[in-house]
């Protein structure tokens, strides 16, 4: 395989984990990194050292902003915050990049999302959204036990991170059920709007979010003042499984498949995703168009909740 060129746009916490994953790919790479923040650069370079990065195998070039030098990259990993992300992707499309791995939340409004979809189509470009639970080995095996029936999932966690985490689990239940028709209900969200560690332009939510569709239902509950482990309860008419997500434990499966649950991190999962993109010209992640309806539902529910609590109508949904 010829040397591949991968661009990372945004190399903070998540972007630097993507960078670690790229160094584990089985072929030589030219990696471009756009990151203007010196602190983020330091973190990324430290994580490179931790991953036993081989400078002879992979060439890395750092940039402070998008420029014309980036025209020949085969894949862009977009790990910036949701604010302004669509504008940056369009800049990269105009430079000739045609494959994108995009962090969630993709953007902050239906109009931004529709602009992204229309522009991707105009350039005949491919996109995949990094809701990567689909790539966990355990979940790929679990899917076999919950297919072809209506599925219910309940997630219980701690801290106000519902805005950040919801899309992962919503995509997960849609993937298990092979259906993207979920309608969301935010009537049981907490009456407090919480700060977001990623900046003042973002907020967070707690409480309960409910989703329902023809083939699946989901209840996500985050308690803001607790240290509960994140548990995932998956049920259909035959099987029942409870997973303690971060402690790598599973309970109460009605059958006994030969696997053990293990949480997988970006620094390893992205290796599998990018390998698929290069070798198959596709991957198992959903496209941007696949996740439009879920994003639209989240924008609607969270903006309605902000209007209810603060009596203001947001022009953008302030989640990332």
WOGIKA-V750977 format. One record per residue. N is the residue number from 1. PSI is psi in radians with two decimals (999 if undefined). NEAR is the number of other C-alpha atoms within 10 Angstrom. Layout:
n->[N | N]
psi->[PSI | PSI]
near->[NEAR | NEAR]
//
This chain:
n->[1 | 2 | 3 | 4 | 5 | 6 | 7 | 8 | 9 | 10 | 11 | 12 | 13 | 14 | 15 | 16 | 17 | 18 | 19 | 20 | 21 | 22 | 23 | 24 | 25 | 26 | 27 | 28 | 29 | 30 | 31 | 32 | 33 | 34 | 35 | 36 | 37 | 38 | 39 | 40 | 41 | 42 | 43 | 44 | 45 | 46 | 47 | 48 | 49 | 50 | 51 | 52 | 53 | 54 | 55 | 56 | 57 | 58 | 59 | 60 | 61 | 62 | 63 | 64 | 65 | 66 | 67 | 68 | 69 | 70 | 71 | 72 | 73 | 74 | 75 | 76 | 77 | 78 | 79 | 80 | 81 | 82 | 83 | 84 | 85 | 86 | 87 | 88 | 89 | 90 | 91 | 92 | 93 | 94 | 95 | 96 | 97 | 98 | 99 | 100 | 101 | 102 | 103 | 104 | 105 | 106 | 107 | 108 | 109 | 110 | 111 | 112 | 113 | 114 | 115 | 116 | 117 | 118 | 119 | 120 | 121 | 122 | 123 | 124 | 125 | 126 | 127 | 128 | 129 | 130 | 131 | 132 | 133 | 134 | 135 | 136 | 137 | 138 | 139 | 140 | 141 | 142 | 143 | 144 | 145 | 146 | 147 | 148 | 149 | 150 | 151 | 152 | 153 | 154 | 155 | 156 | 157 | 158 | 159 | 160 | 161 | 162 | 163 | 164 | 165 | 166 | 167 | 168 | 169 | 170 | 171 | 172 | 173 | 174 | 175 | 176 | 177 | 178 | 179 | 180 | 181 | 182 | 183 | 184 | 185 | 186 | 187 | 188 | 189 | 190 | 191 | 192 | 193 | 194 | 195 | 196 | 197 | 198 | 199 | 200 | 201 | 202 | 203 | 204 | 205 | 206 | 207 | 208 | 209 | 210 | 211 | 212 | 213 | 214 | 215 | 216 | 217 | 218 | 219 | 220 | 221 | 222 | 223 | 224 | 225 | 226 | 227 | 228 | 229 | 230 | 231 | 232 | 233 | 234 | 235 | 236 | 237 | 238 | 239 | 240 | 241 | 242 | 243 | 244 | 245 | 246 | 247 | 248 | 249 | 250 | 251 | 252 | 253 | 254 | 255 | 256 | 257 | 258 | 259 | 260 | 261 | 262 | 263 | 264 | 265 | 266 | 267 | 268 | 269 | 270 | 271 | 272 | 273 | 274 | 275 | 276 | 277 | 278 | 279 | 280 | 281 | 282 | 283 | 284 | 285 | 286 | 287 | 288 | 289 | 290 | 291 | 292 | 293 | 294 | 295 | 296 | 297 | 298 | 299 | 300 | 301 | 302 | 303 | 304 | 305 | 306 | 307 | 308 | 309 | 310 | 311 | 312 | 313 | 314 | 315 | 316 | 317 | 318 | 319 | 320]
psi->[2.34 | 2.71 | 2.22 | 2.65 | 2.13 | 2.33 | 2.33 | 2.07 | 1.82 | 1.90 | 0.83 | -2.41 | -0.96 | -0.76 | -0.68 | -0.47 | -0.66 | -0.74 | -0.78 | -0.74 | -0.68 | -0.61 | -0.21 | -0.01 | 2.61 | 0.35 | 2.89 | 2.52 | 2.67 | 2.02 | 2.12 | 2.41 | 2.11 | 1.91 | 1.86 | -0.29 | 2.13 | -0.66 | -0.72 | -0.67 | -0.74 | -0.77 | -0.80 | -0.75 | -0.61 | -0.73 | -0.52 | -0.79 | -0.76 | -0.48 | 0.15 | 0.77 | 2.30 | 1.83 | -0.33 | -0.48 | -0.67 | 2.24 | 2.25 | 2.28 | 2.32 | 2.43 | 2.65 | -0.34 | 2.94 | 2.31 | 3.10 | -0.23 | -0.15 | 0.26 | -0.45 | 0.32 | 2.47 | -0.50 | 2.40 | 2.26 | 2.04 | 1.85 | 0.51 | 2.91 | 2.87 | -0.48 | 2.15 | 0.07 | -0.72 | -0.72 | -0.71 | -0.69 | -0.70 | -0.66 | -0.75 | -0.62 | -0.73 | -0.33 | -0.11 | 0.02 | 2.35 | 0.06 | 2.33 | 2.31 | 2.00 | 2.30 | 2.72 | 2.84 | 2.45 | -0.79 | -2.81 | 0.18 | 2.78 | -0.68 | -0.71 | -0.77 | -0.76 | -0.64 | -0.75 | -0.85 | -0.75 | -0.67 | -0.68 | -0.74 | -0.72 | -0.69 | 0.07 | 0.75 | 2.73 | 2.53 | 2.55 | 2.44 | 2.34 | 1.06 | 1.52 | 0.15 | -0.50 | -0.46 | -0.06 | 2.28 | -0.75 | -0.74 | -0.56 | -0.62 | -0.70 | -0.63 | -0.59 | -0.49 | -0.13 | 0.25 | 2.80 | 0.56 | 2.84 | 2.36 | 2.44 | 2.34 | 2.39 | 2.24 | 2.27 | 2.25 | -3.10 | 2.86 | 2.67 | 1.43 | 0.47 | -0.68 | -0.70 | -0.72 | -0.37 | -0.76 | -0.57 | -0.84 | -0.56 | -0.78 | -0.66 | -0.83 | -0.58 | -0.68 | -0.76 | -0.67 | -0.11 | 0.68 | 2.37 | 0.65 | 0.41 | 2.39 | 2.34 | 2.64 | 2.14 | 0.38 | -0.38 | 0.29 | 2.66 | 2.56 | 0.09 | 2.38 | 2.24 | 2.66 | 2.75 | 2.30 | -0.27 | -0.02 | 2.84 | -0.33 | -0.05 | 2.73 | 3.00 | 2.88 | 2.73 | -3.06 | -2.61 | 2.32 | 2.29 | 2.37 | 2.46 | 2.49 | -3.11 | -0.58 | -0.05 | 2.80 | 2.70 | 2.46 | 2.08 | 2.15 | 2.17 | 2.13 | 2.12 | -0.41 | 0.81 | 2.94 | 0.62 | 2.52 | 2.72 | 2.05 | 2.49 | 2.09 | 2.02 | 2.24 | 2.45 | -2.87 | -0.10 | -0.61 | 2.68 | 2.19 | 2.33 | 2.25 | 2.27 | 1.75 | -0.85 | -0.27 | 0.11 | 0.87 | 2.62 | 2.58 | 2.71 | 0.55 | 2.26 | -0.30 | 3.03 | 1.29 | 2.75 | 1.25 | 2.81 | 2.41 | 2.39 | 2.20 | 2.38 | 2.36 | 2.81 | -0.65 | -0.23 | -0.66 | -0.69 | -0.53 | -0.80 | -0.71 | -0.88 | -0.63 | -0.76 | -0.77 | -0.74 | -0.66 | -0.39 | -0.14 | 0.37 | 3.12 | 3.11 | -0.01 | 2.74 | 2.68 | 2.97 | -0.69 | -0.60 | -0.64 | 0.11 | -0.81 | -0.66 | -0.74 | -0.76 | -0.71 | -0.71 | -0.76 | -0.81 | -0.88 | -0.82 | -0.69 | -0.67 | -0.65 | -0.72 | -0.73 | -0.67 | -0.74 | -0.73 | -0.11 | 0.61 | 2.60 | 1.88 | 2.49 | -0.47 | 2.65 | 1.99 | 0.97 | 2.80 | 999]
near->[7 | 7 | 11 | 16 | 19 | 25 | 25 | 24 | 25 | 23 | 26 | 21 | 14 | 17 | 24 | 26 | 21 | 25 | 28 | 25 | 22 | 25 | 22 | 18 | 16 | 10 | 14 | 19 | 19 | 16 | 21 | 21 | 25 | 21 | 22 | 14 | 12 | 11 | 11 | 17 | 19 | 14 | 14 | 23 | 17 | 12 | 17 | 18 | 11 | 10 | 17 | 11 | 17 | 13 | 9 | 8 | 14 | 19 | 13 | 14 | 11 | 14 | 15 | 13 | 12 | 15 | 12 | 10 | 10 | 20 | 13 | 15 | 20 | 17 | 22 | 25 | 27 | 28 | 23 | 24 | 19 | 19 | 19 | 12 | 22 | 21 | 13 | 16 | 22 | 17 | 15 | 23 | 21 | 14 | 17 | 16 | 23 | 20 | 23 | 26 | 23 | 22 | 22 | 23 | 24 | 26 | 24 | 23 | 19 | 18 | 12 | 17 | 20 | 15 | 14 | 21 | 18 | 13 | 17 | 21 | 11 | 10 | 14 | 11 | 15 | 17 | 22 | 23 | 22 | 26 | 21 | 20 | 20 | 20 | 18 | 18 | 16 | 17 | 17 | 13 | 15 | 17 | 16 | 10 | 20 | 21 | 14 | 13 | 15 | 16 | 22 | 21 | 22 | 18 | 21 | 18 | 22 | 19 | 17 | 25 | 22 | 23 | 22 | 16 | 16 | 19 | 17 | 16 | 19 | 25 | 24 | 20 | 24 | 21 | 17 | 23 | 22 | 14 | 14 | 20 | 15 | 22 | 17 | 21 | 18 | 17 | 14 | 13 | 21 | 20 | 15 | 16 | 16 | 16 | 15 | 19 | 10 | 11 | 10 | 9 | 12 | 18 | 22 | 20 | 27 | 25 | 23 | 19 | 25 | 19 | 21 | 15 | 17 | 13 | 19 | 22 | 21 | 24 | 19 | 22 | 24 | 24 | 19 | 19 | 10 | 11 | 10 | 13 | 14 | 16 | 19 | 19 | 19 | 20 | 20 | 17 | 10 | 11 | 14 | 18 | 19 | 18 | 21 | 18 | 18 | 13 | 13 | 12 | 14 | 18 | 12 | 12 | 16 | 12 | 11 | 7 | 10 | 7 | 12 | 11 | 20 | 18 | 15 | 18 | 14 | 19 | 20 | 17 | 20 | 25 | 19 | 18 | 21 | 22 | 17 | 14 | 17 | 14 | 10 | 9 | 11 | 17 | 18 | 13 | 20 | 17 | 19 | 24 | 16 | 14 | 22 | 16 | 16 | 21 | 23 | 18 | 17 | 25 | 22 | 17 | 20 | 23 | 21 | 19 | 23 | 20 | 13 | 12 | 13 | 13 | 10 | 12 | 13 | 15 | 9 | 15 | 26 | 22 | 26 | 23]
//
